[in-house]
Amino acid sequence: MKAKVAMPEEFHDSMRQKMWVYSPPKPKVPDAVKVGVETKAMGLVNDILKPEHIKPPPKNAKRNYIVHIYTKWHRNYFYFCAKYACPGPNALSPFFDTGFARLEYVGGVGQQSRFNMSYMRHTGRWWEIRHGLSLEQCLEEIRGGGLFQP
């Protein structure tokens, strides 16, 4: 039998206290910003990422390999994604998709647009590490390699 531990009364009170915090709504992405981001990102994907990361399938492949790199918008997030082939006999599916970089629109229009950047951690969660960057700075981070690679 476990013994019950008495807790101080102030501990019980602190657990019951709740606080309201203002959380402003996220800005809606203007169509002009969406088109500009898609255009510049597809240039990066087609000119740099695809030639660097998409290779012909290896003979007797047993490991996953990239077959396609693409981008997409979802709400105020712009994702860079990779599609992998799973050639092994024990694969659950022949392909899977995963994101490797995410830009969160935080405000501004045109050259004044600002984004927060995140990368996909090994835990399956996005980890935001860059704040308030321009689109050119974001694309340079992805072009430079490091954490924002497939």
Stockholm file with secondary structure:
# STOCKHOLM 1.0

chainA/1-150         MKAKVAMPEEFHDSMRQKMWVYSPPKPKVPDAVKVGVETKAMGLVNDILKPEHIKPPPKNAKRNYIVHIYTKWHRNYFYFCAKYACPGPNALSPFFDTGFARLEYVGGVGQQSRFNMSYMRHTGRWWEIRHGLSLEQCLEEIRGGGLFQP
#=GR chainA/1-150 SS CCCCCCCCHHHHHHHHCCCCCCCCCCCCCCHHHHHHHHHHHHHHIIIIIHHHHCCCCCTTCCSCEEEEEEEEEETTEEEEEEEEECCSTTCSSSEEEEEEEEEEEEECCGGGCEEEEEEECTTSCEEEEEEEECHHHHHHHHHTCTTSCC
#=GC SS_cons         CCCCCCCCHHHHHHHHCCCCCCCCCCCCCCHHHHHHHHHHHHHHIIIIIHHHHCCCCCTTCCSCEEEEEEEEEETTEEEEEEEEECCSTTCSSSEEEEEEEEEEEEECCGGGCEEEEEEECTTSCEEEEEEEECHHHHHHHHHTCTTSCC
//
